[in-house]
Amino acid sequence: MSNEGGARPPIRANRELARGSVWMVAMRWAIRGIGLLSTVILARLLAPDDFGVLAMAMVSVAIIEVFSQSGVDLALLRAQSPTREHYDAAWTLEVIQGVVLAVLLFLSAPIAAGHFEDPRVTLVVQVLSLSALIGGFQNIGVVEFRRQLDFRKEFRFGVVRKFASFGVTIIAAVLMRSYWALVVGQVFGRVVQVMISYRMSDFRPRLSVARIGEIWGFSQWLILSRFARLVNRQFDRWLVGTIGGAPAMGYYWVAQDLATAPSDEVIVPMSRAAFPVYSRLQDQPDALADAFGRMFATVSLLSFAIGVGLGAVAENLVLVLLGEKWSPAIPLIPWLGWFGALYALTHTLDIFLVATGRQRMSALLTLGYAVVTVPVLLAVAQQGGVEGIAAGKAFTAVAMVTLLAALGARRPPLSLGLLWRCVWPSLVAAALMLAAVKGLQHWLPLDGRVFGLLRDSAAGAFVYVAVVLSIWAMRGRPAGIEADALTAIRRKLARR
């Protein structure tokens, strides 16, 4: 393990970013595919009310769990030459946090149930406290996968756990036909995750406080940042559950799960791959700017394509995949799709700030976003109900990404010009794609839901790709994701 030795060797940033991103995105989309299949099956077996009960419990869990997410893995990734003591201290900190979290969850469960006026939440939260306790004992040695840029192991680690959780959840749903199937899947998935962490890594952590101060010194700002991010990502769910109860929470949770796929299943894994690369390039500003520019442009292209595209086909998507009983989720998806696309940009900028040592700025900006989000969502909820909350999420995301870009660009190697060059082609392509799909739906409607979904998806993808490539050609065909994709296609065709 590198924690016993010297600094990490030089890297080819763009190659490592591309290779790591492919593995991380492949992992998350494998997980997303399993999760989507699980959602479709469970939506047929369970009622919206069942999803709502788990969603209310998960909001309660997330509020407390955020204080255990201290970012010790990021502290180890940023360190140039962490020792065995650093790894042991990081693991010790996670064990302590897991125990404290489990106790707090167990004791606070009746309070959560009282707030949502649903007594079922009490026992669900208490059972989920076991998941928090077990998770604290995960082998810290798996961090080494990312330090060594061994994303293949990271892929296996994530996908095996999801497969196990999927199988148990479906079997439990068939047998129980209640929200307890979802709870069992959550707990079992965490057990498998911890078991696999010791199977895949030879590192065996020990309790130690020798370096805990160094780990905590980096992590304290990340706790504040993650608490603020929790407010940004969970306050809307809390508000929906408060005003609409379990059924409304079920519709909103599933709509958000579908609509925010770009940020959750593409951007987050790409950021996991990018963080160790950014950390190594801190003393090479030109290479750092080039690596970030490629990543930001790629994130923009993918997130707007998927987020806006899902919103454009929301009606047929929901009715085909989930059925008529989920139709109240349809108007929520377009707003939440835009939020997902914008959040992807925010997350990418945020990861860059933390990787380059500006975690304090990241935390304060995210906290400011939370301070704005709460009153805005409270106001729109009174006027627009659940759909107003979804719209409010999208508009607050616009404000956040603008502020983060403006402040982040005040220090090289970032600049507003660089950020705008990365984003504007995606915005134009997304707007034209949305117009084309809506035009088809209005002027050439189809009776069949499945055929309509396939036609609209294909037309939207064609328009988006055509616009992106046209803009790229007009800009002189610069290096980037477009050039890389075309080169890969040519090589594949040449082999055939």
Backbone torsions as a table, in degrees:
resi	resn	phi	psi	omega
1	MET	NA	147.4	-178.6
2	SER	-71.3	-11.2	179.5
3	ASN	-72.8	-3.0	177.5
4	GLU	-101.0	-7.7	-171.4
5	GLY	-131.2	-151.1	-171.3
6	GLY	-85.7	-162.8	-176.3
7	ALA	-67.7	158.6	-179.0
8	ARG	-75.4	149.9	-177.8
9	PRO	-71.3	162.4	177.9
10	PRO	-62.0	156.9	-178.3
11	ILE	-131.7	161.0	169.7
12	ARG	-94.4	101.5	-166.0
13	ALA	-57.9	-51.8	-175.6
14	ASN	-63.7	-38.2	178.9
15	ARG	-65.8	-44.1	-178.8
16	GLU	-68.6	-37.6	176.6
17	LEU	-61.1	-46.1	-178.4
18	ALA	-65.0	-47.4	-177.8
19	ARG	-65.0	-45.3	179.5
20	GLY	-64.9	-40.7	-179.9
21	SER	-63.9	-39.9	179.4
22	VAL	-60.9	-45.8	-179.1
23	TRP	-66.3	-43.1	-177.7
24	MET	-69.0	-41.0	177.7
25	VAL	-67.2	-39.6	177.0
26	ALA	-60.1	-41.0	178.8
27	MET	-63.3	-49.0	-176.4
28	ARG	-68.3	-33.1	178.5
29	TRP	-77.6	-27.2	170.7
30	ALA	-65.3	-42.9	177.0
31	ILE	-66.1	-42.0	178.3
32	ARG	-62.7	-40.2	178.3
33	GLY	-62.4	-44.0	177.0
34	ILE	-63.8	-43.6	-179.4
35	GLY	-64.6	-40.4	178.8
36	LEU	-65.2	-43.8	176.6
37	LEU	-60.6	-40.6	178.3
38	SER	-62.9	-44.1	-179.6
39	THR	-62.2	-42.8	-179.3
40	VAL	-63.0	-45.1	-179.5
41	ILE	-67.2	-46.1	-177.5
42	LEU	-67.2	-32.8	177.8
43	ALA	-63.1	-27.5	177.3
44	ARG	-82.7	-29.1	-176.6
45	LEU	-89.2	-31.3	-174.2
46	LEU	-115.6	166.1	179.0
47	ALA	-95.2	159.2	174.5
48	PRO	-53.7	-34.2	179.5
49	ASP	-60.9	-36.5	178.7
50	ASP	-64.2	-45.0	177.0
51	PHE	-62.8	-36.4	-179.3
52	GLY	-64.6	-39.0	179.1
53	VAL	-62.2	-47.8	179.1
54	LEU	-63.9	-39.8	-179.1
55	ALA	-62.1	-42.2	178.0
56	MET	-63.8	-40.7	177.9
57	ALA	-65.3	-41.0	-177.8
58	MET	-67.9	-33.1	174.3
59	VAL	-61.7	-44.9	179.4
60	SER	-62.8	-41.4	178.1
61	VAL	-63.6	-44.0	-176.5
62	ALA	-62.9	-35.5	-178.6
63	ILE	-60.3	-40.5	-179.4
64	ILE	-87.3	-36.3	-175.3
65	GLU	-63.1	-26.8	-177.6
66	VAL	-59.9	-29.3	-179.2
67	PHE	-74.2	-11.3	175.0
68	SER	-94.8	-6.7	-178.2
69	GLN	-93.2	72.6	-172.8
70	SER	-84.0	-3.2	177.5
71	GLY	73.7	33.0	-179.8
72	VAL	-64.7	-29.0	177.7
73	ASP	-65.3	-38.7	178.4
74	LEU	-69.2	-34.5	176.7
75	ALA	-61.9	-40.6	178.3
76	LEU	-70.1	-35.4	179.6
77	LEU	-68.2	-35.6	-178.7
78	ARG	-76.3	-26.4	-179.3
79	ALA	-66.0	137.3	-179.0
80	GLN	-73.2	-41.4	-178.2
81	SER	-142.5	70.9	-179.8
82	PRO	-67.5	144.7	-179.7
83	THR	-98.8	176.8	175.7
84	ARG	-57.1	-38.2	-179.5
85	GLU	-62.8	-36.1	177.9
86	HIS	-63.8	-44.1	-179.3
87	TYR	-66.1	-42.4	179.5
88	ASP	-64.7	-40.2	178.8
89	ALA	-65.2	-40.0	179.0
90	ALA	-63.3	-43.6	179.0
91	TRP	-65.3	-41.7	178.3
92	THR	-59.1	-42.9	178.8
93	LEU	-62.2	-39.7	179.6
94	GLU	-69.6	-36.6	176.9
95	VAL	-63.0	-47.2	179.8
96	ILE	-59.2	-45.6	-179.5
97	GLN	-63.8	-38.3	179.1
98	GLY	-63.2	-42.9	179.5
99	VAL	-65.1	-47.5	-179.4
100	VAL	-62.2	-42.8	-179.5
101	LEU	-61.5	-44.8	-179.2
102	ALA	-60.4	-42.8	179.8
103	VAL	-64.3	-45.2	-179.2
104	LEU	-63.7	-40.6	179.1
105	LEU	-63.5	-45.0	-178.5
106	PHE	-61.0	-43.1	-176.7
107	LEU	-74.8	-30.3	-176.0
108	SER	-88.8	-5.1	-176.2
109	ALA	-55.7	-45.4	179.2
110	PRO	-62.6	-31.4	179.0
111	ILE	-66.5	-43.0	178.5
112	ALA	-62.5	-43.7	180.0
113	ALA	-64.2	-37.7	178.6
114	GLY	-66.1	-38.5	180.0
115	HIS	-64.2	-46.9	-178.4
116	PHE	-82.4	-3.6	179.8
117	GLU	56.2	43.1	179.2
118	ASP	-140.7	102.5	-175.2
119	PRO	-62.7	-18.8	179.8
120	ARG	-63.8	-25.6	-176.3
121	VAL	-65.3	-30.3	-175.8
122	THR	-56.5	-58.0	-175.9
123	LEU	-68.1	-33.8	179.0
124	VAL	-61.8	-47.3	179.5
125	VAL	-63.4	-39.9	-179.7
126	GLN	-64.7	-38.9	176.6
127	VAL	-68.0	-39.9	178.9
128	LEU	-65.7	-20.3	176.5
129	SER	-62.8	-26.7	175.1
130	LEU	-63.2	-39.7	178.9
131	SER	-60.9	-41.6	178.9
132	ALA	-64.3	-41.6	179.3
133	LEU	-63.6	-47.6	-178.8
134	ILE	-62.8	-42.0	-177.6
135	GLY	-61.6	-27.3	179.7
136	GLY	-64.3	-17.9	-177.3
137	PHE	-98.1	10.0	177.4
138	GLN	-58.9	142.0	-178.2
139	ASN	-65.3	119.5	-180.0
140	ILE	-68.2	-13.6	-178.8
141	GLY	-64.4	-18.8	-180.0
142	VAL	-68.1	-17.3	175.2
143	VAL	-59.5	-29.1	-178.1
144	GLU	-62.6	-24.5	177.1
145	PHE	-57.4	-45.5	-179.1
146	ARG	-77.0	-34.3	177.9
147	ARG	-60.4	-38.8	179.9
148	GLN	-90.8	6.2	-179.7
149	LEU	57.3	34.3	178.5
150	ASP	-94.9	75.2	-172.9
151	PHE	-77.1	-13.0	175.6
152	ARG	-64.2	-42.9	177.7
153	LYS	-66.2	-38.2	177.0
154	GLU	-59.9	-38.5	177.9
155	PHE	-60.8	-51.4	-179.1
156	ARG	-61.2	-40.1	-178.1
157	PHE	-60.4	-43.3	-177.8
158	GLY	-75.8	-40.8	-172.3
159	VAL	-73.7	-39.9	-179.3
160	VAL	-61.8	-42.0	179.4
161	ARG	-62.1	-42.0	-178.4
162	LYS	-67.4	-39.9	177.7
163	PHE	-59.5	-45.4	-179.1
164	ALA	-62.2	-45.3	180.0
165	SER	-63.7	-40.8	179.5
166	PHE	-59.2	-49.9	-177.9
167	GLY	-60.5	-45.3	-178.5
168	VAL	-66.5	-40.6	-178.3
169	THR	-63.5	-44.0	-179.3
170	ILE	-64.9	-45.3	179.0
171	ILE	-60.4	-43.8	179.8
172	ALA	-64.2	-37.1	179.7
173	ALA	-66.1	-40.0	178.3
174	VAL	-63.4	-39.6	-176.4
175	LEU	-81.0	-39.7	-172.2
176	MET	-95.1	-36.1	-176.1
177	ARG	53.6	42.5	178.0
178	SER	-151.4	175.2	-179.5
179	TYR	-62.5	-16.3	180.0
180	TRP	-65.4	-24.1	175.5
181	ALA	-62.4	-40.4	178.9
182	LEU	-66.7	-37.3	179.6
183	VAL	-67.5	-45.9	178.6
184	VAL	-58.3	-42.1	179.0
185	GLY	-62.2	-39.7	179.0
186	GLN	-62.0	-49.0	-176.6
187	VAL	-68.2	-44.5	-178.9
188	PHE	-63.7	-38.9	178.1
189	GLY	-59.8	-39.2	178.8
190	ARG	-68.5	-37.9	177.3
191	VAL	-61.1	-47.0	179.8
192	VAL	-62.6	-40.2	180.0
193	GLN	-58.5	-45.0	-179.9
194	VAL	-67.5	-42.1	179.5
195	MET	-61.4	-43.9	-178.8
196	ILE	-66.9	-33.1	-178.8
197	SER	-61.3	-34.0	178.1
198	TYR	-83.3	-25.1	177.0
199	ARG	-72.1	-39.0	-172.8
200	MET	-88.5	-19.8	179.7
201	SER	-118.2	133.9	178.6
202	ASP	-78.7	-12.8	-178.9
203	PHE	-65.9	135.9	178.7
204	ARG	-121.9	102.8	-174.8
205	PRO	-70.7	155.0	176.2
206	ARG	-129.0	154.2	175.8
207	LEU	-66.9	129.4	-179.5
208	SER	-161.7	141.7	177.1
209	VAL	-116.1	12.3	-173.2
210	ALA	-60.6	-39.5	-177.0
211	ARG	-116.6	18.4	-173.2
212	ILE	-66.5	-28.7	178.1
213	GLY	-64.6	-40.1	179.1
214	GLU	-66.1	-43.4	179.3
215	ILE	-63.6	-43.4	-178.5
216	TRP	-68.1	-34.3	179.8
217	GLY	-58.5	-37.2	176.8
218	PHE	-79.3	-35.9	-168.3
219	SER	-79.3	-22.8	-171.4
220	GLN	-62.4	-36.9	177.7
221	TRP	-70.4	-31.0	178.6
222	LEU	-69.0	-32.3	177.0
223	ILE	-64.2	-45.0	177.4
224	LEU	-61.2	-43.9	-179.6
225	SER	-62.3	-43.0	-177.4
226	ARG	-72.9	-30.7	174.1
227	PHE	-64.7	-44.6	178.0
228	ALA	-64.2	-39.0	178.4
229	ARG	-66.1	-34.7	175.8
230	LEU	-59.4	-45.0	178.2
231	VAL	-59.4	-43.2	-178.7
232	ASN	-65.1	-35.6	-175.8
233	ARG	-93.8	-20.2	-173.0
234	GLN	-117.0	-17.8	-176.8
235	PHE	-62.0	-36.1	179.0
236	ASP	-63.2	-40.5	178.0
237	ARG	-65.2	-43.4	178.2
238	TRP	-58.5	-42.8	-178.7
239	LEU	-67.2	-41.9	177.8
240	VAL	-61.5	-45.5	178.2
241	GLY	-62.6	-33.5	-179.4
242	THR	-69.4	-43.4	-174.9
243	ILE	-90.6	-21.5	-174.0
244	GLY	-120.9	-9.9	-179.4
245	GLY	74.7	-168.0	-173.6
246	ALA	-62.3	-43.7	-179.5
247	PRO	-60.3	-47.5	179.4
248	ALA	-62.3	-39.1	178.1
249	MET	-63.3	-38.1	178.5
250	GLY	-63.4	-46.1	178.4
251	TYR	-61.3	-45.8	-176.1
252	TYR	-66.6	-40.8	-177.5
253	TRP	-63.8	-45.9	-179.3
254	VAL	-67.7	-40.7	177.8
255	ALA	-60.9	-43.2	179.8
256	GLN	-67.9	-36.7	178.7
257	ASP	-61.9	-41.1	178.6
258	LEU	-72.3	-42.2	-169.6
259	ALA	-79.5	-25.7	-176.6
260	THR	-99.3	22.0	177.6
261	ALA	-54.1	-39.3	-179.2
262	PRO	-58.6	-48.1	-177.5
263	SER	-71.5	-36.8	-175.1
264	ASP	-84.3	-32.8	-171.9
265	GLU	-113.8	-7.2	176.5
266	VAL	-119.0	-53.5	-171.5
267	ILE	-72.3	-44.5	180.0
268	VAL	-59.0	-48.1	177.9
269	PRO	-65.2	-35.9	176.5
270	MET	-63.9	-37.0	177.8
271	SER	-66.2	-36.6	176.5
272	ARG	-61.3	-36.9	178.2
273	ALA	-73.8	-34.3	-174.7
274	ALA	-77.1	-31.4	-173.0
275	PHE	-55.6	-51.9	180.0
276	PRO	-65.8	-27.6	177.4
277	VAL	-69.8	-46.6	176.9
278	TYR	-58.2	-41.8	-177.9
279	SER	-60.3	-36.8	-178.6
280	ARG	-76.7	-19.9	-174.4
281	LEU	-100.8	13.1	-174.6
282	GLN	-61.1	-28.4	179.9
283	ASP	-98.3	13.5	177.0
284	GLN	-128.4	79.7	-171.0
285	PRO	-59.0	-38.0	-179.4
286	ASP	-66.5	-45.8	179.1
287	ALA	-65.7	-36.4	178.8
288	LEU	-64.8	-44.8	179.1
289	ALA	-63.7	-40.0	179.6
290	ASP	-65.5	-44.1	-179.8
291	ALA	-63.6	-44.1	-179.4
292	PHE	-67.5	-40.9	179.8
293	GLY	-59.0	-44.5	177.8
294	ARG	-62.6	-43.1	-179.2
295	MET	-65.6	-44.1	-176.9
296	PHE	-66.1	-40.2	177.6
297	ALA	-64.9	-41.2	179.1
298	THR	-64.6	-44.8	177.8
299	VAL	-59.3	-44.7	-179.5
300	SER	-60.8	-47.7	-179.0
301	LEU	-60.8	-45.6	-176.6
302	LEU	-72.6	-43.9	-173.6
303	SER	-68.7	-41.7	179.0
304	PHE	-70.3	-36.4	178.0
305	ALA	-60.5	-46.9	-175.3
306	ILE	-80.6	-46.3	-177.1
307	GLY	-62.9	-50.6	179.9
308	VAL	-71.4	-36.9	179.0
309	GLY	-62.4	-42.2	178.1
310	LEU	-62.0	-39.9	178.2
311	GLY	-63.7	-35.8	-178.1
312	ALA	-66.9	-31.8	-177.3
313	VAL	-110.8	23.2	-171.0
314	ALA	-57.0	-43.7	-174.4
315	GLU	-62.0	-55.3	-179.6
316	ASN	-65.6	-34.7	-180.0
317	LEU	-60.1	-48.8	-178.2
318	VAL	-67.7	-45.7	-176.3
319	LEU	-67.8	-34.4	179.7
320	VAL	-76.2	-45.9	-174.4
321	LEU	-80.3	-40.7	-170.0
322	LEU	-110.5	-27.6	179.7
323	GLY	104.2	168.4	-174.9
324	GLU	-60.2	-32.4	-175.4
325	LYS	-66.0	-13.2	179.2
326	TRP	-99.9	11.8	-176.6
327	SER	-59.6	-30.1	176.3
328	PRO	-61.1	-15.1	178.1
329	ALA	-79.7	-15.6	-172.3
330	ILE	-59.4	-51.4	-177.0
331	PRO	-68.4	-12.4	-179.6
332	LEU	-80.8	-30.1	-170.5
333	ILE	-65.7	-42.1	178.8
334	PRO	-58.5	-44.5	178.8
335	TRP	-64.3	-44.9	-178.4
336	LEU	-71.3	-26.1	174.1
337	GLY	-65.3	-43.9	175.5
338	TRP	-63.1	-41.0	177.0
339	PHE	-59.7	-44.0	-179.4
340	GLY	-60.8	-41.1	179.9
341	ALA	-65.3	-43.9	-178.9
342	LEU	-71.1	-37.8	177.4
343	TYR	-62.8	-32.9	178.1
344	ALA	-60.3	-42.8	177.8
345	LEU	-64.5	-43.6	179.5
346	THR	-60.1	-45.6	-178.1
347	HIS	-63.7	-39.7	-179.6
348	THR	-64.8	-42.4	176.4
349	LEU	-65.1	-40.9	-177.7
350	ASP	-63.5	-43.6	178.8
351	ILE	-61.7	-39.5	178.7
352	PHE	-62.5	-43.1	-180.0
353	LEU	-62.2	-43.8	-179.1
354	VAL	-66.8	-42.1	-178.4
355	ALA	-64.9	-27.2	-179.1
356	THR	-100.6	19.0	171.4
357	GLY	86.5	13.0	-179.3
358	ARG	-108.6	45.2	-178.6
359	GLN	-66.8	-27.4	177.8
360	ARG	-65.8	-46.2	177.3
361	MET	-61.3	-42.6	179.5
362	SER	-59.1	-45.5	-178.2
363	ALA	-64.1	-44.6	-177.6
364	LEU	-67.8	-38.7	177.5
365	LEU	-65.3	-43.3	179.9
366	THR	-65.9	-36.3	176.4
367	LEU	-64.6	-41.5	177.2
368	GLY	-61.3	-38.9	177.1
369	TYR	-60.6	-43.0	179.4
370	ALA	-64.2	-39.7	179.7
371	VAL	-61.8	-34.7	178.2
372	VAL	-78.6	-40.0	-174.6
373	THR	-61.0	-44.0	-174.3
374	VAL	-59.3	-55.4	-179.5
375	PRO	-65.7	-33.4	179.3
376	VAL	-63.6	-47.3	-179.4
377	LEU	-67.6	-36.1	175.9
378	LEU	-61.7	-39.8	-179.0
379	ALA	-68.9	-47.2	-176.9
380	VAL	-71.5	-26.3	178.4
381	ALA	-64.9	-35.0	179.7
382	GLN	-68.3	-32.3	-176.6
383	GLN	-92.5	-41.5	-172.0
384	GLY	-114.9	0.8	179.2
385	GLY	64.5	-144.5	-176.0
386	VAL	-65.2	-42.1	178.7
387	GLU	-65.4	-35.2	175.9
388	GLY	-62.8	-36.3	177.2
389	ILE	-63.8	-43.5	178.6
390	ALA	-62.3	-41.7	178.0
391	ALA	-65.1	-40.1	178.6
392	GLY	-61.3	-36.3	176.5
393	LYS	-59.2	-43.9	-178.3
394	ALA	-65.0	-43.2	-176.6
395	PHE	-70.5	-37.0	177.0
396	THR	-68.3	-30.6	177.2
397	ALA	-65.8	-35.6	175.8
398	VAL	-59.7	-45.7	-179.4
399	ALA	-63.6	-40.4	-176.4
400	MET	-67.9	-46.0	-177.5
401	VAL	-66.5	-32.9	177.8
402	THR	-66.4	-46.5	-179.5
403	LEU	-66.0	-43.6	-178.9
404	LEU	-63.1	-40.4	178.2
405	ALA	-65.2	-42.9	-177.9
406	ALA	-64.2	-44.2	-178.4
407	LEU	-77.2	-38.4	179.1
408	GLY	-63.7	-30.6	-177.1
409	ALA	-80.5	-1.2	-179.9
410	ARG	-74.0	-14.7	-179.9
411	ARG	-127.0	130.0	178.3
412	PRO	-56.8	153.6	9.7
413	PRO	-90.7	4.3	179.0
414	LEU	-77.6	152.4	173.3
415	SER	-152.1	154.8	178.9
416	LEU	-62.6	-34.5	178.5
417	GLY	-62.6	-43.7	178.1
418	LEU	-61.1	-45.9	-177.9
419	LEU	-65.1	-42.7	-179.0
420	TRP	-66.6	-39.5	177.7
421	ARG	-60.9	-31.1	-179.3
422	CYS	-77.2	-28.5	-169.0
423	VAL	-98.9	-38.8	-167.5
424	TRP	-62.2	-35.0	177.1
425	PRO	-60.9	-37.2	-179.9
426	SER	-68.3	-39.4	179.0
427	LEU	-63.1	-45.4	179.3
428	VAL	-62.9	-45.7	-179.4
429	ALA	-63.3	-40.0	-180.0
430	ALA	-65.4	-41.9	179.7
431	ALA	-63.5	-43.6	179.8
432	LEU	-69.5	-36.8	176.3
433	MET	-62.0	-46.4	-179.9
434	LEU	-61.4	-43.9	179.0
435	ALA	-62.7	-41.2	-179.1
436	ALA	-65.2	-44.9	-178.6
437	VAL	-66.8	-44.5	179.2
438	LYS	-64.1	-35.8	176.6
439	GLY	-63.4	-43.4	176.6
440	LEU	-60.9	-45.2	-178.3
441	GLN	-63.4	-33.4	-177.6
442	HIS	-81.3	-45.5	-172.5
443	TRP	-91.2	-26.6	-178.7
444	LEU	-131.7	64.4	-178.3
445	PRO	-68.2	148.5	176.9
446	LEU	-115.9	144.7	179.9
447	ASP	-74.7	-38.0	-177.4
448	GLY	-78.6	125.5	-179.0
449	ARG	-64.7	-43.3	-177.6
450	VAL	-65.1	-46.8	179.4
451	PHE	-64.5	-37.3	177.5
452	GLY	-63.2	-42.1	179.0
453	LEU	-64.0	-44.7	-180.0
454	LEU	-64.8	-44.6	-179.5
455	ARG	-63.3	-47.9	-177.3
456	ASP	-65.4	-38.6	178.7
457	SER	-65.1	-44.0	179.7
458	ALA	-65.6	-43.4	179.8
459	ALA	-64.0	-43.3	179.0
460	GLY	-62.5	-44.0	179.3
461	ALA	-62.9	-41.9	179.9
462	PHE	-62.0	-47.9	-179.3
463	VAL	-62.6	-43.9	-177.4
464	TYR	-62.2	-49.4	-179.1
465	VAL	-63.9	-41.8	-179.0
466	ALA	-62.8	-42.2	179.9
467	VAL	-67.4	-44.2	-180.0
468	VAL	-60.3	-46.3	-179.3
469	LEU	-67.7	-34.8	177.8
470	SER	-64.9	-45.0	178.1
471	ILE	-63.5	-40.8	179.5
472	TRP	-62.1	-41.5	178.5
473	ALA	-65.5	-41.6	179.6
474	MET	-65.9	-26.4	179.4
475	ARG	-85.7	4.7	177.7
476	GLY	92.7	17.0	178.4
477	ARG	54.8	57.8	-180.0
478	PRO	-69.5	163.0	176.0
479	ALA	-64.2	144.0	-179.5
480	GLY	161.5	-165.0	-176.0
481	ILE	-64.5	-33.5	179.8
482	GLU	-64.0	-48.1	179.4
483	ALA	-63.6	-42.3	179.9
484	ASP	-62.7	-41.6	-179.2
485	ALA	-65.8	-44.0	179.9
486	LEU	-65.5	-37.9	177.6
487	THR	-63.5	-42.4	179.3
488	ALA	-64.2	-39.4	178.9
489	ILE	-65.3	-43.6	179.4
490	ARG	-61.3	-42.7	-179.9
491	ARG	-63.5	-40.1	-179.9
492	LYS	-65.0	-43.2	178.4
493	LEU	-65.4	-38.2	-179.2
494	ALA	-64.0	-36.8	178.9
495	ARG	-65.7	-32.2	-178.1
496	ARG	-80.5	NA	NA
